[in-house]
Each structure stands twice: as C-alpha cells, then as structure tokens.
Amino acid sequence: MKNFGQGLFWGVVLGGLAGLMNAPRPGYETRRGLKQYLTMVEEDADDMRYKVDNVRTSFKRLTQEGMDAVQDMSQDLNIAIQRFNDEAQPRIKRIDERVNQLQDTIENIDLS
C-alpha cells in the first residue's frame, strides 16, 4: 500500500508538471479562463437554485389552491346532496303513502 501511495503522489506531481509544460496557453490566460469558467458555473448554480426555489414555491401554491378547490367542491357537493334530500323527502313520503295504500288494497282484495 505504501508503494501505491508513493506512485500516486509522484504520478500527480509529474502529471501536473507535464500539463503545465505542455499547456497551449500562458498561465495567466489559463487562470483567466478557469476563473471565467468558475464564474459561469457559479452563475449556473445560482440560476438553478433560483429555479428550484421557484418550482418549490409554485408547487406549494398549487397544492394549497388544489386543497382549497377540493374543500369548496366538497362543501358544494354536501349542499347539493342536502338540497336533493330536502326536495326528495315529500316525494318519498308520497311514494310510501301510495305503497301503503296499495298494500291495504291488496290485503282487502285478498280478504274478500
């Protein structure tokens, strides 16, 4: 394991030196390009954070609006069911009375 660590160290050192010696641009241009690249990466990361926050906020708002809509629909549905029951009660009562009358008539016919 000791040989691997030494080999890795010397490989990094020699690779870095070879990269510096064979660089197509002078050091100041390389540093400037690297700085521009890092700035661009930071801006992209900030933009991504902004977009993620925007999506998160939009999702929360949409969820809340959806919950409000479900509650409103539930209340409207309960009101509609109650109205139907209120309107149907007299009809149901009349139907029950007619059924009772028919049953009485049938019983009277059977008894005669």
C-alpha positions as YAML, in Angstrom:
chain: A
units: angstrom
residues:
- id: 1
  name: MET
  ca: [0.00, 0.00, 0.00]
- id: 2
  name: LYS
  ca: [2.95, 2.28, 0.67]
- id: 3
  name: ASN
  ca: [4.18, 1.87, -2.91]
- id: 4
  name: PHE
  ca: [0.74, 2.71, -4.25]
- id: 5
  name: GLY
  ca: [0.60, 5.95, -2.24]
- id: 6
  name: GLN
  ca: [4.07, 6.96, -3.41]
- id: 7
  name: GLY
  ca: [3.22, 6.10, -7.00]
- id: 8
  name: LEU
  ca: [0.02, 8.12, -6.79]
- id: 9
  name: PHE
  ca: [1.87, 11.11, -5.32]
- id: 10
  name: TRP
  ca: [4.59, 11.08, -7.97]
- id: 11
  name: GLY
  ca: [2.04, 10.49, -10.70]
- id: 12
  name: VAL
  ca: [0.10, 13.57, -9.65]
- id: 13
  name: VAL
  ca: [3.26, 15.69, -9.37]
- id: 14
  name: LEU
  ca: [4.67, 14.57, -12.72]
- id: 15
  name: GLY
  ca: [1.27, 14.78, -14.43]
- id: 16
  name: GLY
  ca: [0.81, 18.32, -13.15]
- id: 17
  name: LEU
  ca: [4.28, 19.32, -14.37]
- id: 18
  name: ALA
  ca: [3.68, 17.73, -17.76]
- id: 19
  name: GLY
  ca: [0.36, 19.56, -18.02]
- id: 20
  name: LEU
  ca: [1.98, 22.89, -17.19]
- id: 21
  name: MET
  ca: [4.82, 22.34, -19.63]
- id: 22
  name: ASN
  ca: [2.52, 21.35, -22.48]
- id: 23
  name: ALA
  ca: [-0.21, 23.92, -21.85]
- id: 24
  name: PRO
  ca: [-1.24, 25.61, -25.12]
- id: 25
  name: ARG
  ca: [-1.68, 28.98, -23.40]
- id: 26
  name: PRO
  ca: [0.32, 31.01, -20.93]
- id: 27
  name: GLY
  ca: [-0.54, 30.65, -17.25]
- id: 28
  name: TYR
  ca: [-2.37, 33.97, -16.95]
- id: 29
  name: GLU
  ca: [-4.69, 33.00, -19.84]
- id: 30
  name: THR
  ca: [-5.31, 29.61, -18.29]
- id: 31
  name: ARG
  ca: [-6.09, 31.21, -14.92]
- id: 32
  name: ARG
  ca: [-8.39, 33.77, -16.57]
- id: 33
  name: GLY
  ca: [-10.20, 31.02, -18.49]
- id: 34
  name: LEU
  ca: [-10.50, 28.95, -15.33]
- id: 35
  name: LYS
  ca: [-11.82, 31.97, -13.42]
- id: 36
  name: GLN
  ca: [-14.39, 32.65, -16.16]
- id: 37
  name: TYR
  ca: [-15.42, 29.03, -16.15]
- id: 38
  name: LEU
  ca: [-15.82, 29.02, -12.35]
- id: 39
  name: THR
  ca: [-17.83, 32.25, -12.54]
- id: 40
  name: MET
  ca: [-20.08, 30.70, -15.17]
- id: 41
  name: VAL
  ca: [-20.53, 27.57, -13.03]
- id: 42
  name: GLU
  ca: [-21.43, 29.73, -10.00]
- id: 43
  name: GLU
  ca: [-23.96, 31.70, -12.05]
- id: 44
  name: ASP
  ca: [-25.46, 28.48, -13.38]
- id: 45
  name: ALA
  ca: [-25.67, 27.08, -9.84]
- id: 46
  name: ASP
  ca: [-27.35, 30.28, -8.60]
- id: 47
  name: ASP
  ca: [-29.77, 30.14, -11.53]
- id: 48
  name: MET
  ca: [-30.54, 26.51, -10.75]
- id: 49
  name: ARG
  ca: [-31.16, 27.34, -7.07]
- id: 50
  name: TYR
  ca: [-33.49, 30.16, -8.11]
- id: 51
  name: LYS
  ca: [-35.41, 27.86, -10.46]
- id: 52
  name: VAL
  ca: [-35.68, 25.11, -7.86]
- id: 53
  name: ASP
  ca: [-36.97, 27.62, -5.29]
- id: 54
  name: ASN
  ca: [-39.43, 28.93, -7.87]
- id: 55
  name: VAL
  ca: [-40.69, 25.42, -8.64]
- id: 56
  name: ARG
  ca: [-40.96, 24.65, -4.92]
- id: 57
  name: THR
  ca: [-42.97, 27.84, -4.31]
- id: 58
  name: SER
  ca: [-45.20, 27.15, -7.31]
- id: 59
  name: PHE
  ca: [-45.80, 23.59, -6.12]
- id: 60
  name: LYS
  ca: [-46.77, 24.79, -2.63]
- id: 61
  name: ARG
  ca: [-49.14, 27.38, -4.09]
- id: 62
  name: LEU
  ca: [-50.68, 24.83, -6.45]
- id: 63
  name: THR
  ca: [-51.10, 22.34, -3.62]
- id: 64
  name: GLN
  ca: [-52.82, 24.95, -1.46]
- id: 65
  name: GLU
  ca: [-55.09, 26.05, -4.31]
- id: 66
  name: GLY
  ca: [-55.93, 22.42, -5.01]
- id: 67
  name: MET
  ca: [-56.81, 21.80, -1.37]
- id: 68
  name: ASP
  ca: [-58.97, 24.93, -1.33]
- id: 69
  name: ALA
  ca: [-60.73, 23.79, -4.51]
- id: 70
  name: VAL
  ca: [-61.35, 20.32, -3.05]
- id: 71
  name: GLN
  ca: [-62.81, 21.84, 0.12]
- id: 72
  name: ASP
  ca: [-65.05, 24.16, -1.91]
- id: 73
  name: MET
  ca: [-66.22, 21.27, -4.10]
- id: 74
  name: SER
  ca: [-66.86, 19.14, -1.03]
- id: 75
  name: GLN
  ca: [-68.98, 21.88, 0.53]
- id: 76
  name: ASP
  ca: [-70.87, 22.41, -2.73]
- id: 77
  name: LEU
  ca: [-71.47, 18.68, -3.05]
- id: 78
  name: ASN
  ca: [-72.76, 18.45, 0.53]
- id: 79
  name: ILE
  ca: [-75.12, 21.37, -0.13]
- id: 80
  name: ALA
  ca: [-76.37, 19.73, -3.35]
- id: 81
  name: ILE
  ca: [-76.96, 16.42, -1.55]
- id: 82
  name: GLN
  ca: [-78.82, 18.18, 1.24]
- id: 83
  name: ARG
  ca: [-81.00, 20.06, -1.27]
- id: 84
  name: PHE
  ca: [-81.74, 16.82, -3.11]
- id: 85
  name: ASN
  ca: [-82.73, 15.14, 0.13]
- id: 86
  name: ASP
  ca: [-84.91, 18.10, 1.11]
- id: 87
  name: GLU
  ca: [-86.62, 18.12, -2.29]
- id: 88
  name: ALA
  ca: [-86.97, 14.34, -2.43]
- id: 89
  name: GLN
  ca: [-88.48, 13.88, 1.05]
- id: 90
  name: PRO
  ca: [-92.01, 14.93, 0.06]
- id: 91
  name: ARG
  ca: [-91.86, 12.66, -3.00]
- id: 92
  name: ILE
  ca: [-90.55, 9.76, -0.93]
- id: 93
  name: LYS
  ca: [-93.32, 10.34, 1.60]
- id: 94
  name: ARG
  ca: [-95.97, 10.33, -1.16]
- id: 95
  name: ILE
  ca: [-94.49, 7.14, -2.63]
- id: 96
  name: ASP
  ca: [-94.54, 5.47, 0.81]
- id: 97
  name: GLU
  ca: [-98.19, 6.51, 1.25]
- id: 98
  name: ARG
  ca: [-99.10, 5.10, -2.18]
- id: 99
  name: VAL
  ca: [-97.28, 1.85, -1.39]
- id: 100
  name: ASN
  ca: [-99.18, 1.58, 1.91]
- id: 101
  name: GLN
  ca: [-102.47, 2.27, 0.10]
- id: 102
  name: LEU
  ca: [-101.68, -0.38, -2.49]
- id: 103
  name: GLN
  ca: [-100.77, -2.88, 0.23]
- id: 104
  name: ASP
  ca: [-104.03, -2.12, 2.04]
- id: 105
  name: THR
  ca: [-105.95, -2.54, -1.21]
- id: 106
  name: ILE
  ca: [-104.23, -5.85, -1.91]
- id: 107
  name: GLU
  ca: [-105.00, -7.07, 1.63]
- id: 108
  name: ASN
  ca: [-108.65, -6.04, 1.24]
- id: 109
  name: ILE
  ca: [-108.88, -7.87, -2.08]
- id: 110
  name: ASP
  ca: [-107.34, -11.00, -0.53]
- id: 111
  name: LEU
  ca: [-109.78, -10.87, 2.40]
- id: 112
  name: SER
  ca: [-112.85, -10.54, 0.20]
...
